[in-house]
């Protein structure tokens, strides 16, 4: 689990940025939504999320290897269960 975490965290931000760039490019020809928008993307929200995720990655990297695999797997399963419950309730 430690190796998977170490590999996944640094890849999260580049994947999010490349996905957002693709979304901006595909929606650029549509009607503009106003200032601070590129296509359908709110650039202020993008900046806040990118900076926050970068700090989160840095902070989380300090704890890699300190959390036992069993606890990490249990918390991750709980997170997935909560996400499923929210999707079911919100639908």
N, CA, C and O of each residue as an XYZ file, in Angstrom:
364
protein
N       0.821     -1.191      0.000
C       0.000      0.000      0.000
C       0.865      1.254      0.000
O       0.505      2.264     -0.606
N       1.992      1.188      0.674
C       2.889      2.341      0.721
C       3.413      2.680     -0.666
O       3.466      3.853     -1.036
N       3.799      1.673     -1.435
C       4.306      1.910     -2.789
C       3.214      2.481     -3.684
O       3.474      3.372     -4.493
N       1.989      1.969     -3.543
C       0.882      2.477     -4.357
C       0.588      3.937     -4.029
O       0.342      4.741     -4.928
N       0.615      4.275     -2.752
C       0.379      5.654     -2.342
C       1.483      6.570     -2.852
O       1.223      7.670     -3.340
N       2.702      6.101     -2.730
C       3.837      6.910     -3.182
C       3.782      7.161     -4.677
O       4.211      8.219     -5.137
N       3.266      6.219     -5.442
C       3.178      6.395     -6.888
C       1.945      7.202     -7.302
O       2.001      7.948     -8.280
N       0.838      7.064     -6.575
C      -0.415      7.694     -6.980
C      -0.461      9.186     -6.681
O      -0.955      9.957     -7.503
N       0.036      9.608     -5.535
C      -0.080     11.015     -5.165
C       0.588     11.965     -6.151
O      -0.042     12.944     -6.550
N       1.830     11.728     -6.565
C       2.440     12.665     -7.509
C       1.763     12.674     -8.880
O       1.916     13.638     -9.629
N       1.027     11.633     -9.219
C       0.372     11.579    -10.521
C      -0.992     12.256    -10.521
O      -1.530     12.544    -11.590
N      -1.559     12.514     -9.358
C      -2.904     13.081     -9.284
C      -2.985     14.480     -9.890
O      -3.888     14.760    -10.679
N      -2.075     15.338     -9.539
C      -2.119     16.718    -10.023
C      -1.902     16.822    -11.530
O      -2.670     17.524    -12.188
N      -0.897     16.162    -12.115
C      -0.753     16.249    -13.576
C      -1.954     15.681    -14.333
O      -2.319     16.196    -15.390
N      -2.565     14.634    -13.804
C      -3.747     14.063    -14.454
C      -4.915     15.043    -14.400
O      -5.640     15.199    -15.383
N      -5.100     15.699    -13.266
C      -6.178     16.667    -13.139
C      -5.954     17.862    -14.063
O      -6.896     18.354    -14.683
N      -4.726     18.321    -14.153
C      -4.432     19.475    -15.014
C      -4.616     19.126    -16.482
O      -5.175     19.921    -17.237
N      -4.155     17.945    -16.902
C      -4.313     17.571    -18.306
C      -5.783     17.343    -18.656
O      -6.209     17.670    -19.763
N      -6.561     16.785    -17.728
C      -7.996     16.614    -17.966
C      -8.702     17.952    -18.072
O      -9.574     18.128    -18.924
N      -8.338     18.895    -17.219
C      -8.935     20.225    -17.264
C      -8.560     20.954    -18.551
O      -9.400     21.617    -19.160
N      -7.308     20.831    -18.961
C      -6.871     21.474    -20.211
C      -7.646     20.916    -21.399
O      -8.031     21.665    -22.298
N      -7.872     19.629    -21.408
C      -8.662     19.019    -22.483
C     -10.081     19.563    -22.472
O     -10.633     19.878    -23.527
N     -10.675     19.675    -21.294
C     -12.032     20.200    -21.168
C     -12.104     21.648    -21.632
O     -13.075     22.045    -22.276
N     -11.092     22.435    -21.314
C     -11.056     23.833    -21.751
C     -10.966     23.907    -23.272
O     -11.683     24.682    -23.904
N     -10.092     23.106    -23.851
C      -9.916     23.138    -25.305
C     -11.171     22.684    -26.053
O     -11.504     23.245    -27.096
N     -11.854     21.695    -25.538
C     -13.045     21.183    -26.222
C     -14.239     22.124    -26.088
O     -15.136     22.090    -26.929
N     -14.273     22.965    -25.050
C     -15.409     23.863    -24.851
C     -15.085     25.303    -25.200
O     -15.907     26.187    -24.960
N     -13.925     25.564    -25.754
C     -13.495     26.949    -26.010
C     -14.350     27.646    -27.059
O     -14.468     28.871    -27.025
N     -14.943     26.918    -27.978
C     -15.726     27.545    -29.036
C     -17.140     27.924    -28.629
O     -17.824     28.621    -29.378
N     -17.590     27.489    -27.474
C     -18.940     27.800    -27.009
C     -19.026     29.228    -26.497
O     -18.013     29.918    -26.376
N     -20.239     29.664    -26.199
C     -20.448     31.030    -25.708
C     -19.693     31.256    -24.400
O     -19.726     30.404    -23.511
N     -19.012     32.399    -24.275
C     -18.251     32.664    -23.038
C     -19.178     32.859    -21.841
O     -20.273     33.407    -21.976
N     -18.736     32.412    -20.685
C     -19.526     32.530    -19.457
C     -19.169     33.775    -18.664
O     -19.856     34.107    -17.699
N     -18.121     34.461    -19.049
C     -17.738     35.684    -18.358
C     -16.268     35.689    -18.010
O     -15.497     34.819    -18.415
N     -15.907     36.713    -17.238
C     -14.512     36.832    -16.810
C     -14.155     35.657    -15.909
O     -15.021     35.104    -15.231
N     -12.923     35.289    -15.901
C     -12.376     34.196    -15.099
C     -12.860     32.822    -15.540
O     -12.762     31.860    -14.778
N     -13.377     32.719    -16.753
C     -13.767     31.419    -17.291
C     -12.978     31.136    -18.549
O     -12.762     32.021    -19.377
N     -12.551     29.901    -18.684
C     -11.949     29.404    -19.923
C     -12.831     28.242    -20.348
O     -12.761     27.156    -19.771
N     -13.658     28.473    -21.354
C     -14.658     27.465    -21.703
C     -15.647     27.356    -20.557
O     -16.263     28.347    -20.164
N     -15.799     26.160    -20.026
C     -16.686     25.953    -18.880
C     -15.937     25.905    -17.552
O     -16.539     25.601    -16.522
N     -14.664     26.191    -17.553
C     -13.832     26.051    -16.353
C     -13.672     27.398    -15.660
O     -13.234     28.375    -16.268
N     -14.032     27.435    -14.380
C     -13.827     28.624    -13.550
C     -12.355     28.640    -13.143
O     -11.918     27.785    -12.372
N     -11.606     29.585    -13.642
C     -10.160     29.624    -13.411
C      -9.800     29.883    -11.952
O      -8.762     29.411    -11.487
N     -10.632     30.621    -11.219
C     -10.369     30.837     -9.792
C     -10.496     29.534     -9.020
O      -9.677     29.236     -8.150
N     -11.525     28.758     -9.342
C     -11.695     27.459     -8.676
C     -10.561     26.518     -9.069
O     -10.060     25.762     -8.236
N     -10.160     26.564    -10.325
C      -9.047     25.726    -10.789
C      -7.774     26.052    -10.013
O      -7.064     25.149     -9.571
N      -7.491     27.322     -9.852
C      -6.295     27.736     -9.129
C      -6.358     27.292     -7.664
O      -5.377     26.779     -7.125
N      -7.501     27.488     -7.029
C      -7.651     27.089     -5.626
C      -7.491     25.582     -5.467
O      -6.828     25.129     -4.534
N      -8.090     24.801     -6.363
C      -7.979     23.346     -6.274
C      -6.566     22.866     -6.563
O      -6.074     21.954     -5.899
N      -5.909     23.468     -7.541
C      -4.545     23.053     -7.885
C      -3.570     23.353     -6.748
O      -2.746     22.510     -6.394
N      -3.666     24.547     -6.182
C      -2.767     24.915     -5.074
C      -3.067     24.049     -3.846
O      -2.151     23.564     -3.181
N      -4.344     23.862     -3.556
C      -4.725     23.039     -2.411
C      -4.289     21.593     -2.561
O      -3.842     20.976     -1.594
N      -4.414     21.047     -3.760
C      -3.990     19.656     -3.962
C      -2.476     19.530     -3.880
O      -1.968     18.528     -3.376
N      -1.752     20.525     -4.365
C      -0.289     20.473     -4.274
C       0.142     20.463     -2.806
O       1.006     19.678     -2.416
N      -0.465     21.341     -1.989
C      -0.142     21.345     -0.562
C      -0.571     20.037      0.105
O       0.127     19.524      0.980
N      -1.721     19.501     -0.311
C      -2.185     18.229      0.236
C      -1.248     17.082     -0.080
O      -1.002     16.221      0.765
N      -0.726     17.068     -1.295
C       0.232     16.031     -1.683
C       1.492     16.149     -0.840
O       2.017     15.146     -0.356
N       1.974     17.366     -0.663
C       3.175     17.580      0.152
C       2.943     17.145      1.597
O       3.797     16.494      2.199
N       1.800     17.502      2.143
C       1.487     17.144      3.514
C       1.315     15.629      3.666
O       1.819     15.041      4.623
N       0.612     15.006      2.734
C       0.372     13.557      2.804
C       1.656     12.762      2.608
O       1.799     11.670      3.159
N       2.584     13.295      1.834
C       3.826     12.560      1.594
C       4.646     12.394      2.873
O       5.467     11.482      2.972
N       4.428     13.269      3.846
C       5.131     13.133      5.128
C       4.666     11.906      5.905
O       5.423     11.355      6.704
N       3.432     11.475      5.677
C       2.881     10.353      6.422
C       2.991      9.013      5.726
O       2.575      7.996      6.279
N       3.549      8.991      4.511
C       3.668      7.730      3.784
C       4.567      6.781      4.570
O       5.677      7.137      4.965
N       4.078      5.593      4.785
C       4.834      4.593      5.508
C       4.603      4.606      7.003
O       5.002      3.667      7.692
N       3.973      5.637      7.520
C       3.732      5.725      8.966
C       2.384      5.124      9.355
O       2.177      4.750     10.510
N       1.469      5.031      8.393
C       0.155      4.457      8.664
C       0.194      2.984      8.260
O       0.584      2.671      7.135
N      -0.200      2.078      9.149
C      -0.198      0.655      8.798
C      -1.128      0.375      7.606
O      -2.158      1.029      7.442
N      -0.748     -0.601      6.789
C      -1.524     -0.923      5.598
C      -2.971     -1.281      5.926
O      -3.882     -0.901      5.191
N      -3.188     -1.993      7.000
C      -4.540     -2.416      7.366
C      -5.421     -1.201      7.679
O      -6.580     -1.153      7.268
N      -4.880     -0.238      8.394
C      -5.629      0.984      8.725
C      -5.881      1.787      7.450
O      -6.990      2.277      7.235
N      -4.867      1.922      6.613
C      -5.005      2.673      5.364
C      -6.082      2.054      4.485
O      -6.925      2.768      3.941
N      -6.062      0.733      4.341
C      -7.057      0.046      3.521
C      -8.452      0.205      4.112
O      -9.416      0.387      3.368
N      -8.576      0.139      5.435
C      -9.884      0.296      6.065
C     -10.453      1.690      5.887
O     -11.640      1.847      5.603
N      -9.621      2.693      6.050
C     -10.077      4.076      5.875
C     -10.457      4.327      4.419
O     -11.431      5.026      4.139
N      -9.688      3.755      3.496
C     -10.004      3.924      2.075
C     -11.336      3.262      1.739
O     -12.140      3.826      0.997
N     -11.572      2.076      2.278
C     -12.852      1.401      2.063
C     -13.997      2.220      2.641
O     -15.060      2.322      2.027
N     -13.790      2.803      3.811
C     -14.799      3.667      4.411
C     -15.068      4.887      3.529
O     -16.222      5.276      3.353
N     -14.028      5.485      2.982
C     -14.186      6.629      2.086
C     -15.005      6.257      0.851
O     -15.892      7.006      0.444
N     -14.709      5.106      0.259
C     -15.477      4.660     -0.908
C     -16.930      4.392     -0.553
O     -17.827      4.692     -1.341
N     -17.171      3.831      0.623
C     -18.536      3.559      1.065
C     -19.310      4.851      1.274
O     -20.475      4.944      0.888
N     -18.683      5.833      1.872
C     -19.331      7.131      2.077
C     -19.633      7.791      0.724
O     -20.711      8.356      0.537
N     -18.691      7.719     -0.209
C     -18.923      8.297     -1.541
C     -20.096      7.603     -2.232
O     -20.919      8.270     -2.860
N     -20.185      6.291     -2.127
C     -21.306      5.552     -2.711
C     -22.616      5.966     -2.061
O     -23.607      6.195     -2.755
N     -22.634      6.066     -0.738
C     -23.848      6.459     -0.033
C     -24.304      7.859     -0.442
O     -25.499      8.094     -0.624
N     -23.380      8.766     -0.585
C     -23.736     10.127     -0.996
C     -24.310     10.116     -2.408
O     -25.294     10.807     -2.675
N     -23.723      9.354     -3.306
C     -24.244      9.290     -4.678
C     -25.645      8.679     -4.718
O     -26.501      9.136     -5.476
N     -25.880      7.655     -3.910
C     -27.184      7.011     -3.889
C     -28.234      7.953     -3.305
O     -29.335      8.065     -3.844
N     -27.899      8.627     -2.213
C     -28.843      9.536     -1.562
C     -29.117     10.754     -2.438
O     -30.262     11.196     -2.536
N     -28.095     11.297     -3.067
C     -28.272     12.508     -3.891
C     -29.010     12.226     -5.197
O     -29.554     13.144     -5.810
N     -29.034     10.995     -5.617
C     -29.697     10.653     -6.887
C     -31.158     10.588     -6.647
O     -31.924     10.316     -7.572
